[in-house]
Amino acid sequence: MEREAGRNVELMWLRGRLAPDFKTIADFRQNNGKAIRLVCREFVMLCRKLNLFSDAFVAIDGSKFRAANNCNRNFSKAKLRKRLEQIDDSIARYPGEIASADRREGDAIKTRTDRLEHKIVALKEEIQALKKLEVRMLESPDQQLSLTDLEARVMSTAARSKAIVVYNVQAAVDTKHHLIVAHEVTNVGHDRAQLSNMPRRRRRQSTAMS
């Protein structure tokens, strides 16, 4: 949507040149969670009034939905440890390069020396920032921290060779009309403990609306 709103003339006209950024939908969902749940509830009730739900069978499955959170803004113990090791290696290497540059002459050498010294300062500042993130990360039950979508987590997906930051969405679908009758969004990376929960949610919704 972000890409098309900047190049598709029909969409630009339809939206009055309003262009969402990569976080617009995530922010809307986060800021309007209660209203979205009420809309979903009204939709289920309408479907029941129209007799669109079959009482016999539902199909249950989970899907991974990409979050707005970039992988670079997701942290775990292993990821923080690896980055800190990389910084330590760089800081240990730069003084030798500065000493080697100091033995030479010329403005270009001085510029390189200044640049290396600035890099060392920046890396030390990054260490302090990472230490603060580590405290927040260790306070999380699963010791993982996402800075944009706070509840999103890194999970492996069948369609990709590497893990990405996503939500795990469980859905129960009516087999006759293919309508979602119950759903739940979780940050657990697997479906093994989710199957038994969905029928219970389906029964609770049926009882509440009967």
N, C-alpha and C positions, 0 to 999 in steps of 0.2 A: 504494500500500500504506500509506504514511504517513497519507493522508487517511482511508482506509477503516478503519484500525485505531483511529481516534478517534471514528467515528460508526456503524459497522456492528456491531450487537449480536452477530450470529452470529460475525463475525471476532474481536471482542473476547473472546468465550467460547472460541473455538478457540485463540487465542494466549495465553489466561490473562492478558489485559489488558496484554501486552507490546506496546509501540508503537515500531516502528522510526522513526528520523528520516531525513532526506533523504540521509544519508551511510552508512546501515547496510549496504546492499548493496555500495557501493563499497569500504567498509572491509573487509567480509568477503572480497571478491574479491582485494583487495590483500594481506590477511594470510594467505590460504589458496591462493595461486596454484599452488604445487606440488601440493597435494592435489586441486585442481580439475582440473589437467592429467592426473593419474593416473586420476581418475574418468572423464574423457572418453576416455582410452585404453582403460579397461576396457569402456566402453560400445561403442566401435568393435569391440573384440575379440569381445564378445558378439554383436553384429550379424553379424559374419563367421561365427561358429559357427552361427548360425541361418540362414545363407545369405540374409540380407536385402539384401546389396549386389550390385547388378548390375555385372558386369565391363565392360559395353559403354559406357555413357554416364554422364557427370556434367554437371550444369549449374553454372556458376560465376558468381557475382555479388557485388557489394559493397553493404553497407548502412551507414548512419550511425546509431550508437547514442548517444543523449544521455548525457553525463557528469553527475556530481553537481556539477561545477564550474560556478558561476555566471559569466556573461559579465563581471560586474564584478570577478571575481577572475582574469581572464585578461588578460595584458598583452603588447603588441607595441611596436615602436619608434614606430609612428605613433600608437598609443593613448596611450603615455606622453608623447610630444611634445605632443599635443593637450591633455592634462590639465595639463601644466606651463604651457602658454601660457594656459590658462584661469585658473590660479592667479596667474600674473604679472599678468594683466589685473585680477583682483580686488584684489590687493595694491596695484596702482598706483591703483585707483579709491577704495579705502577711506580713505586719508589726507585726500583732498579732502572726503569726506563727514564725517569727524571734525572737520576744521577748520570746516566749515559749521555743524555741530552746536554747536561750542564758542562760536560767536558768539551763540547763543541761551541762554535761561535756562529753568530748570525741572528737576524730578527726572526727568521722562520723557526729556528730552534727554540728561541724564547717563547714564541707563540705556542709551540707544541708543549713546552714545559708548563706554561700557564693552563693550557687545556687539560693536561693530565692532573694538575693540582685541583682544578675545578671538578674533575670527574671523581677524585677521591672524596672531596667534600660532599658531592651529590650522593655518592654511594653510602657514606656514613649517615646521611640524612635518611636515605632509604632504609637502612638497617633499623633506625629508630621507628620509622613508620611501620615496618614489618613486625617489630616487637609488639607494638600496640595492637596490630591486627591479630597477632598470635594469642594475645590475652582474650580477645573477643572470640576467636575461633575455638579455644580450649573450653570456653564457657558453654558452647553448643553441645547438645547431647551426642551428636554424631561427629563432633570435632571437624565441622566443615562450615565455611563462611562464604556467603554470597553477598556482595555489596550493593547490587542493583535490585534484584528480586531476592529478598531476604530468605524466602522459604524454598527457593529453587536449589537443586543439587546436581552435581555431576553424576551422570548415569551412562551406562553403556547402552547402545541401541543396535538392533539387528541390521538397520539400514546403513550404518556407518562403522568404519573400522576403528574409530576412536571415540572416547566418551565426550559428551557435550552436556551443557547445563540445561536441564529440562525439568518438567513436572511429570509425574506418573498419574495419568487420568484413568480411573476405573469407571466403566459404564456397563449398565444392564439395559439391553435393547429388546423391545418387544419383537418377536419373530414374525408376526403377521404384518404389522404396519411399519416396522423398522424405526420406531420412535424410542428415544431414550426415556426410560422409566425411572432410573436412579443413577446417580453418579457420585463420585468422590475424587477429589484431587489430593494426592499424597506426595511426599518427598522421599518415600521408600523406593529404592532402586529396583526392586524385584516384585513379582506378583504372587509369590508363594503364600503369603499370609493374607491376601486380599480377597480370595474367592469366597470364603465363608462370610465375610462382612457384607458383601453386596446383596445376597438374598435377605439378610436381616434388614438392611436399609430399605429394600423393596417392600418387605412386609410391613415395616413401620409406616412407610408412606401410604400404603394401601389402607392400613387401619386408621390413620389420621384423616384420610379423605373419604372414608366410607360412611 
